Amino acid sequence: MKTPRDHFGFSLVEVLVAVALIGVLVFLALPNIVQVKSDSETHLAIARAEALNMSMASFVQAQGTAAATTAWTGNDEAKYTLVKPYLAFAPATLALYTPGGFGLTFPASVAPLTKVTLTKGGTALSY
């Protein structure tokens, strides 16, 4: 005759209950994880836009207002090339610097100095 001490392991019902509990926890946690990821991408885009603003200010200070205004021509990629030496993290292109789903547009002029425009899905974000 078997005694309860001779029983080793878990029954099928106990394993199924444990799997069901894990499934419920994942179901409850998944929307929060997705929201945190979305928020972190937005914060990264804002941080990168602010870094570009600081690099533009450094560019103007290093070159002087007149020389910086004269050099500030071309598309956003050309302007990114001008400020890239003043960034701590500067990939080769603006597209690599910009987080996915966001857009960064430089101002037309550096005199007066204005902020980079940050967009997501065609909508400008204030930061």
C-alpha positions as CSV (number, residue, x, y, z in Angstrom):
1,M,0.0,0.0,0.0
2,K,1.3,3.4,-1.0
3,T,1.6,6.2,1.6
4,P,1.6,9.9,0.8
5,R,5.3,10.0,1.4
6,D,5.9,7.6,-1.5
7,H,4.4,10.1,-4.0
8,F,7.0,12.2,-5.8
9,G,6.4,15.0,-8.3
10,F,3.3,17.0,-9.2
11,S,-0.1,15.8,-10.5
12,L,-1.4,16.9,-13.9
13,V,-4.0,19.1,-12.3
14,E,-1.3,21.0,-10.3
15,V,0.8,21.6,-13.4
16,L,-2.2,22.8,-15.4
17,V,-3.1,25.2,-12.6
18,A,0.4,26.6,-12.5
19,V,0.5,27.1,-16.2
20,A,-2.9,28.8,-16.1
21,L,-1.7,31.2,-13.4
22,I,1.4,32.1,-15.4
23,G,-0.8,32.7,-18.5
24,V,-3.1,35.0,-16.5
25,L,-0.1,37.0,-15.2
26,V,1.4,37.4,-18.6
27,F,-2.0,38.4,-20.0
28,L,-2.3,41.1,-17.3
29,A,1.3,42.3,-17.7
30,L,1.6,42.5,-21.5
31,P,-0.3,45.7,-22.0
32,N,1.8,47.5,-19.4
33,I,5.0,46.2,-21.1
34,V,3.8,47.5,-24.5
35,Q,3.0,50.9,-23.0
36,V,6.4,51.1,-21.3
37,K,8.1,50.4,-24.6
38,S,6.1,53.1,-26.4
39,D,6.8,55.6,-23.6
40,S,10.5,54.8,-23.7
41,E,10.7,55.3,-27.5
42,T,9.0,58.7,-27.1
43,H,11.4,59.7,-24.3
44,L,14.3,58.6,-26.5
45,A,13.0,60.8,-29.4
46,I,12.7,63.8,-27.1
47,A,16.2,63.3,-25.7
48,R,17.6,63.0,-29.2
49,A,15.8,66.2,-30.3
50,E,17.1,68.0,-27.2
51,A,20.6,66.8,-28.0
52,L,20.3,68.2,-31.5
53,N,19.1,71.5,-30.0
54,M,22.2,71.6,-27.8
55,S,24.5,70.7,-30.7
56,M,23.0,73.5,-32.8
57,A,23.7,76.0,-30.0
58,S,27.3,74.6,-29.8
59,F,27.7,74.9,-33.5
60,V,26.6,78.6,-33.5
61,Q,28.9,79.3,-30.6
62,A,31.9,77.6,-32.2
63,Q,31.4,79.1,-35.7
64,G,30.0,82.5,-34.8
65,T,26.5,83.6,-35.7
66,A,27.5,85.0,-39.2
67,A,29.5,82.0,-40.3
68,A,26.9,79.6,-38.9
69,T,24.0,81.3,-40.6
70,T,25.9,81.2,-43.9
71,A,26.8,77.5,-43.5
72,W,23.3,76.5,-42.5
73,T,22.0,75.5,-45.9
74,G,20.7,72.4,-47.6
75,N,18.4,69.6,-46.4
76,D,18.2,68.1,-42.9
77,E,21.0,65.6,-43.7
78,A,23.4,68.4,-44.6
79,K,22.5,70.3,-41.4
80,Y,22.9,67.1,-39.4
81,T,26.4,66.8,-40.9
82,L,27.2,70.3,-39.6
83,V,26.1,69.6,-36.0
84,K,27.3,65.9,-35.8
85,P,30.8,66.9,-34.4
86,Y,29.0,68.4,-31.4
87,L,27.0,65.3,-30.5
88,A,28.2,62.6,-28.0
89,F,26.3,59.9,-30.0
90,A,26.3,60.6,-33.7
91,P,25.6,57.8,-36.2
92,A,26.5,58.4,-39.8
93,T,23.0,59.6,-40.9
94,L,20.1,61.5,-39.4
95,A,17.9,58.5,-40.3
96,L,20.0,56.3,-38.0
97,Y,19.9,58.9,-35.3
98,T,16.1,59.3,-35.4
99,P,14.1,56.6,-33.5
100,G,11.7,54.6,-35.6
101,G,8.3,56.2,-36.2
102,F,9.5,59.7,-35.4
103,G,10.9,62.5,-37.5
104,L,13.3,65.3,-36.8
105,T,13.4,68.5,-38.8
106,F,15.9,71.2,-38.4
107,P,14.9,74.9,-38.5
108,A,15.4,76.8,-41.7
109,S,17.8,79.2,-40.0
110,V,20.0,79.4,-36.9
111,A,19.4,83.1,-36.5
112,P,17.3,83.3,-34.3
113,L,18.0,79.9,-32.8
114,T,14.9,77.7,-32.7
115,K,14.2,74.1,-31.7
116,V,14.2,71.1,-33.9
117,T,10.7,69.9,-34.9
118,L,9.8,66.5,-33.5
119,T,7.0,64.6,-35.3
120,K,5.4,61.3,-34.9
121,G,3.1,60.1,-37.7
122,G,3.0,63.5,-39.3
123,T,1.9,65.2,-36.0
124,A,4.3,67.7,-34.3
125,L,5.1,66.8,-30.7
126,S,5.8,69.6,-28.2
127,Y,8.7,68.9,-25.9
